[in-house]
Amino acid sequence: KGEELSTQDAALEKSLLEGPSPAAASAVSVQQEDKEDFLSNIDP
């Protein structure tokens, strides 16, 4: 019995097959910037 892909897994597989999209790349860069801002704001 094969397992069916969940919607999220199917979308991830599709995005990997299609290659990086500008939207995905910008989302990752925004997350990294937010994380850096968060870490820098922790310092007193």
N, C-alpha and C positions, 0 to 999 in steps of 0.2 A: 504493500500500500504506500503510494507516494504521498508526500506531504504537499499541500497546496501552499503556494507563496501567499503571505499576507499582502495587503495592499501596499504597506510600507516597503516590504522586501521587494515586491515587484517594481515599485517606483525606483528603488535604489538600484536594482539590477538594470533597469532601463537607462537610468542616468549614467551608470558606469559604461554601458554598451555605447551610448551616444557620445560619451566623453564629457569633459567639464563644460558647463554652460556659464555664460557671463553672470547669470543670476546666482548660481551656486558659488562661484568664485567671490563675488561681492559679499555674499552672506558670510562666507568664511572670514574674509578680511574684516568685516564689521565685528564679528564675534571676537576676533583677536584684538582689535582695537579696544572693545569694551572690556576685555579681560585685562589688558594693560592699564587702562584707566582705573579699573577697580583695584588692581594691585598697587598702583601708585597712590591711590586715595587712602589706602590702609595706613601708609606710613604717617606718623605724627608730624 
